[in-house]
Amino acid sequence: MAEKLPTRKENYSGWYNELVVRADLAQHSATKGSMVIKPYGFSIWETMQRELDDKFKATGHVNAYFPLLIPKSFLSREADHIDGFAMECAVVTHHRLQKNPEGDGVIVDPSAKLEEEYVIRPTSETIIWNTFRDWIQSYRDLPLLVNQRANIVRWEMRTRLFLRTTEFLWQEGHTAHETKEEALDETLKILDIYADFSEKFLCVPVIKGIKPEHEKFPGAVDTYCIEALMQDGKGLQAGTSHFLGQKFAKAFDVTYLSRENKPEYVWASSWGVTTRLVGALIMAHSDDDGLILPPTVAPHQVVIVPLGNKPADRERVLTAADKIRQLLKEKGIRVKLDDDTNRRPGWKFAQYELQGVPVRVVIGPRDLDKGMLEIARRDTKEKSSIEIEGAENHVAKLLEEIQQNILQKALDFRAANTHQADNWEDFKSLIADTGVAVYAHW
């Protein structure tokens, strides 16, 4: 049996880092500061992508893809933008390698220097607005509501799996509008979508607000965000939505012919969430024994572990277990039947607890004889015996209860660890004493 995780109370950072690796979510890679997202971790990200994709398409957005390499000159078009990202940019200067004439290995071919260098995208506003200039001619082309899912590179000095890595995954929306009011409405609409998604899908309650001047997205007029309180009492920015005004339209000369037949600059928004949300899930819900995943986002909502070593027992238990699997699957439940005989049941129980599978179903020969099976829920660790007949209905209802319980626990934690200060002395005292969230006057 593997050693227990560090406890959150004794070593929160160590607990988080080990849990990410041991739960098979991700690992450090040979590329410094970047991670390998393993299949289990990527599956969590995929469920988030699908849910958000449905929400975006329901509000009229379409998906597209834009280049990874951005001409360096594009970033200088908008002054605030380049000032904000210059220190984080990775730059491509050559397009070819050659064998080292003085030894082993390869070197950059000095004759292959690019005429114009490329920046590996730290964000896509510049390349997208250069493209929008070709797409927008008239008010009839507006609004333009585009989303892309992509990888981003920002040369971070201090990295942490999922929370801050040199390369990460995200979705980024970019929209163009006739009026300031439409662009601002879009900015706030997406903020509401993010907040609703975070609370109802991830069970992570958030506070919506506007960033101060020094924390705005480079190039934005205003940046709105959702902030979540983690179990260590620190806030985590979980998503942002930016009102860009006409800054990028003017930088890339994106105009449209108005209804009055006059050329006008378009108004814009951009917005995104990243793989940081996987880190938010871990830090908001999990315990000292491993992940606790809301059923909505869990790769396996239910795992079935059959027992029995004798061949005759094994065959009939597996038959019953597979029938239960099929019934759960028909209800739209993501279910795994673990019939691997190379691992002992005890190892499986510990592993699925570590990985946060919401419901574990255990069935053995004796259970089958009684027409019963054992149910264990990950969020409370409660166990119960239920009848096999109608078990699929019981499990479906239980998943709904678990989802609500995880959300309520997060809401209760935030309420218990959020305070109000009406003067500066109270504010300083609360921060010093609690280290958690404080409502204070702006």
N, C-alpha and C positions, 0 to 999 in steps of 0.2 A: 504494500500500500504506500502510495506517495506521501511525502511529508505534508503536513497541513500548511495552508497558506499563512503568511503573516496576518495578524489581525488588523482591522482598520484602525482601531484605537491606538495601537502601538506603532504602526508603520503604514500609514494610508497609501503613500506613494509606492512602497514595496508591495503592498497588497494588490494594488491596481496593476502594476507591471507584471507581477507573477501570474495573476489571474488571466490576463490577456493571453499569455503564452500557454499556460496550463489548460485553459479551456479551449485551446486549439483555434483561437480567433486570428492571430497574426504572429509574425516573428520578425526580428530584425533581419535586414538583408545585407548582402555584400556591398551595396551602394549605401554609403554612409548617410544616415539621417532618413533613409527610406525604409519602408516595410513591405513584407510579403503578406498580403491578406489571404489567409488560408480558406479552404472551401466553406467551413462552418461560419467563419466571420463574414465571408463574402455573401453567403446566403442571407444573413441578417441585413446587410446593406441592400441586397436585391429586393427584399420585401419592402424596405423603405422607398426605394426607387419606384416600384410598381404602384404603391399607394399614392405617392406624390404625382407620378405621371398621370394617373387617373384624375386627380384633382386639377392638374393643370389643363388637361385636355377638356375637362368639363367646363372650364372657364375660357375656352377658345384658343388655347395655346397649342403650337405645333413644335415638333422636334426637328432640329437640324444639327449640322456639325461644321465646325470651322477649324482652320489649321492650327497645329501645335506651335509652329514657328511663325513669329511675328517680326516683320521688318523693324529693325531697331529705331528707325526714324519715326515710326508711328507713335512710339511712346512719348516722344518729345512734343507731339502736337498739343497735348493738354498738360499745362504746367504742373498742376497739383497732382496729376496722375503719375508723372515721372518722378516727382519729388517723393511720393509715397512708396513707390516700388523699386527705385533705383538700387537700393542696397540689397534687395532680395533676388535680383534678376540673374539667371544663368544665361550666358551668351554663347552662341555658336559662331566661331570665327573662321573655321576651315571645313572643307567638305570631303577630305580624303586623308587616309593614312598611308604610310609606306614603311617598308622594312628599314630598320635602323642600319645605315651603312657602317656604323662604327661599333656595332655589337648586336646583342640579341634584342628581340622584341620589335615594337613598332614605334614610329614617331609621327607627328603631324607633318604632312607634306607641305613644305613652305610655299610651293608653287600653287597650292590649292586654297589660298586665302580668298574668302568671299568678298565680292565687290561691296555688298552691304551685309553687315552682320545681322544675325537673327537672335531675338530673345525667345527663350522657351516660355510659353505663356504663363505669367503669374496671375492673369485674369484676361478676359477676351474682349473688353470694350473696344479697344482700338481696331482690331482686325474685323470685328463685327460691324462697327460703324463705317469703316471703309467699304464694307460690302453693302450695307444698307443704302449707301449713296446710289448704288445701281438699282436697288429694288424699289426705291420710293421716288415717285415723280409727281403724284397728285394726291389730294386728300382722299381720293378713292382707294389708294393703297394703304390707308391707315384705318384703324390701328394695326400695327405689325407686332405680333405676339409670338416670340420665338424662345425656345428653351434648348439647351444642349447639355448632355452628360459627358464629362470629359475628365482628364487628369490635369493637374496644375503643379507647377514647380515654383517654390519660393525657398530661397537658400537660407533655411533656418539654422541658427547657431545652436539652439537647445531643442532637442526633439523628444517626443514621447509618443509611443504607439497610439494611433488613432487621433490623439488630441492635437498634436503638432508634429508634422513630418515634412521633410523637404518636398516630397511628392505626395499628393493626396488626390482623392476622387471627390467630385462634387457635381451638382447640377447648377447651371447658371442661366437665369432668364434675362432676356434683353428685349425691351419693348419700345416702340416709337408711337407717338400720339400727335393729334392735331393741337391740343391745348394743354396748358399747364394743369388745369383741373383734372383732365383725363389721366395724365401721367401720375399725378399725385394720388388719385383714386386707385390706380393700378398698384402703386407702391404699398398703399395701406391694405388693399385687398389681399396681396400676397402675404403681407405680415400676418393678417388674420388666418390665412390658410396654414401658414407655418405654425402659428400658435395652436390652432385646432388640431393639426396633425400631431404636434408634440404631446398635447395633453391626451387626446382620445386614442391615438395609435401607439405612442411610446409610453404613455402614463407618466410623462415628465411635465408637470405644471410649469408654466413660464410667466414672466412679467413682460409685457410689451412696453417699449419706450423709445425715445430718441437719443442718439448718441451726442455727447458734448462735442464742441468744435474740434478739439484735438484728437478725437477718436473716430472722426468721420472716415468713410471710405475715400481714398484719394481720388478726387475728381467729382465727388458727390456734392450736391447742394445740401441735402440732409440724408442721414443714415438712421434708419429705424431697425430695432433689433428685438429679439426675444432672448431673455436671460433666465437660466434655470439655477436653482440652488442644489448643490451637490451635498453628499453626506459629510464631507469634511468642512462644511460651512462656507465654502467658496462658491462664487457665482461662475457660471459657464455661459459664454455667448453661444447660443445654439442655432442662430440663423440671422441673416441680415437682409434688408430690403432698402434699396437706395433710390432716392429721387435725384436724378441727374440734371434736371432742368434742361437747358439747351447747350450745355458745355461741349458735349461730344458731337452734337450736330454742327456746331460752329467750327469745331476743330477739324471736322472732316467734310465740311460744306454739304451737309445733308439738308436739303430744302424740299418743300412740296408746293405745288400750285394750289392755293387756297380756294375756298368756295367763291371768294370774291375775285378770283383770277389773279392773285398776287403771290409772289414767292415768299414763303415763310419758313423759318427753321422749325424742325420738329422738336417735340418734347420727349423726354426719355426716362426710363427706369431700368434698373438691373437688380438682381436678387439671387441668393443662393444659400444652400446648405451643403455640408460636407460630411465625409466619413467621421468627422468629430462626433456626430450623433451616436455612433456606436460606443464611443467613450462615454458619452452622456448617459446612455442606457446602463452601462456598467456601474458608473459612480452614483447614479440616482437610486438604484434598486438592490444591488447585490449585497451579499452578506459574507461572513468570514468563511463560509463553506463553498462559495462559488457564485456563479451567475444566478440572477433571478430575472427571467425574461417574461414580459407580457406575452400572452398567447398570440396576439396579433402579429408580433414580430419574430416569434420563435421559429427556427427552421423546422423543428419537430415539435408540434404542440403536444403530442402524446407519444410515448414509447411503450411498447408491449414487450415484457420480458417473460418468456415461457420457462417453466421449471420442469425437472424430471430427467433422470439419467437412463432409466430402463427404456429400451427401444419401443416397447409397446406403449408405455406411458408417453414417451416423447412424441410419438406419431399422433395420438389422439389430442394431446395438448396443443401441438402445432396446428392441427386442423381447426380446433376451437379458436386459437389465437388469430389465425388467418381470417376466420369468419368475422371476428370482432374488428380486425383491421379493415376489412372490406366495408362493414357497416359504418365505421367512423369515416372512412374515405368518402363514402356516399353522402355524408353530411358536410363534406367540404373541409374536413379536419385533416391537417398534415400529420400523418402518423407513420411511425417506424416500427416494424416488427424485428426485434433483435434476436435472431435464431442462431447466432454465432456460438459454437460449442467450444471455441478456444479460450473464452473468457468466463470466469466464474460469475455467478449472479451478483455476489458482493462487489466485485470490481465494477460491474455494469451499473449497479445502484449508485456507487460513489461517483462514477464518471458522468452519469446523466444529471446527478445533483450539481456537480461542478459546472456542467454546461447549461444549467438552468432550464431543462425541459420542464414545462409547466405541470404535466401529469404523467405519472408512471403507473402502468397497469401490470400487475403480476398475476399469472395464472399457472397453477400446478395441478398434478393429478388429484390431490385431495380437494382442491378448490372445485375442480371440474365435477367430481363426484357429488359435491354439495350444490352445484349450480351457482357457484359464487366466484368472485375474483376480488383481488386487493387493489385499492386505488390509493396512491400517495400524491399529494399536491406539493409542489416545490415551494410555494410562497410561504406557507405556514408549517410545512412538514407534517401535516395531519394525515393519518392513514385511516381507511375505512374499508369495510367489506360490503360489496353490493351484489345484487343478483346479475347473472350473465344476461338474462332476458331483459332487454331494454337498456343495457349498459351504455349504448351509444347516446341515448337521450340524456342519461345522467352525466356523462362526460361532457357533452356539449354545453349543458347548463353550468357545470363546474368550471369550464373554461371562461364563461362569462363572469362568474363570481370571482375568479382569480384576477381577471383583467380589472374589475372594479376595485378589488381589494388592494392591488398594487398601486393603482392611482390614488385611492384614499389614503394609503400609508404615506405616499409622497406629499399629498396635500397636507396631511397632519404634521409631517416633519417640517414642512415650510412654515406652517402656522406657528408651530412651537418655537421655531428658530428665527422668527422675524419680529423685529421690534420697531418702535416708533420713537423718534427724537424730535423735540420741538425747540431745542437750543443746542448750541455748539458743545457745551460741556457734557450734556447728556449723550450727544452723538459720540464724542471721544470715549466716554465711559463705556458705552454699549459695545463699541468696536473692540475696546481693550478687554472687556470682560467676556464677551461671547464669541467674537470672531465670526459672526454670521451676518445675516441681512438686516439692514436698518432702513426704514422709511424716514426720509428727512426732507426738509424744505430745499428747493432748488436754489 
